[in-house]
Amino acid sequence: MPTPAWQKSSYCPEGNSCVHVTGERASGAIRLTESGDPSGAILTAAPAAFRSLLGALKEERPRD
């Protein structure tokens, strides 16, 4: 399997403490990692679940 091309979040400042995302063409799964090291912890989500996550993150809600 080829090495995935990770994309850093546009909301991330310089450095590697960021969310990175990639997609798997064969399965359609979305993969997320919390740093620039793709060998670190990786979360896999279905496209619909990822869209829901993005929608929730984009909603403007007061923080506690």
C-alpha positions as CSV (number, residue, x, y, z in Angstrom):
1,M,0.0,0.0,0.0
2,P,1.4,3.5,-0.9
3,T,2.3,6.0,1.8
4,P,-0.7,8.3,2.3
5,A,-0.4,12.0,1.5
6,W,-1.3,13.7,4.8
7,Q,-2.8,17.2,4.7
8,K,-2.3,19.6,7.6
9,S,-5.4,21.4,9.0
10,S,-5.7,25.0,7.6
11,Y,-6.4,26.1,11.2
12,C,-2.9,24.9,12.4
13,P,0.0,27.3,13.2
14,E,3.5,26.3,12.1
15,G,4.8,23.1,13.6
16,N,3.6,19.5,13.9
17,S,1.1,19.8,16.8
18,C,-1.8,19.7,14.4
19,V,-4.5,17.5,12.9
20,H,-3.6,15.8,9.7
21,V,-6.0,14.1,7.4
22,T,-5.9,11.7,4.4
23,G,-8.3,9.6,2.5
24,E,-8.1,6.0,1.3
25,R,-9.4,5.6,-2.2
26,A,-10.0,1.9,-2.0
27,S,-12.3,2.0,1.1
28,G,-13.3,5.6,1.0
29,A,-12.2,5.9,4.7
30,I,-10.9,9.1,6.1
31,R,-7.8,8.9,8.4
32,L,-6.8,11.4,11.0
33,T,-3.7,11.8,13.1
34,E,-2.9,14.4,15.7
35,S,0.7,15.1,14.5
36,G,2.9,15.1,11.5
37,D,4.0,11.6,12.3
38,P,1.7,9.2,10.4
39,S,3.0,6.3,12.4
40,G,1.4,7.8,15.5
41,A,-2.2,7.4,16.7
42,I,-4.5,7.2,13.8
43,L,-8.3,7.4,13.8
44,T,-10.3,6.0,10.9
45,A,-13.8,7.3,10.1
46,A,-16.4,6.8,7.4
47,P,-16.9,9.8,5.1
48,A,-20.4,10.5,6.6
49,A,-19.0,10.5,10.2
50,F,-16.2,12.8,9.1
51,R,-18.7,15.2,7.5
52,S,-20.7,15.2,10.8
53,L,-17.5,15.9,12.8
54,L,-16.6,18.8,10.5
55,G,-20.2,20.2,10.7
56,A,-20.1,20.0,14.5
57,L,-16.7,21.7,14.7
58,K,-17.9,24.5,12.4
59,E,-21.0,25.3,14.4
60,E,-20.5,28.4,16.6
61,R,-21.2,27.4,20.1
62,P,-20.1,29.2,23.3
63,R,-17.3,27.3,25.1
64,D,-17.6,26.3,28.7
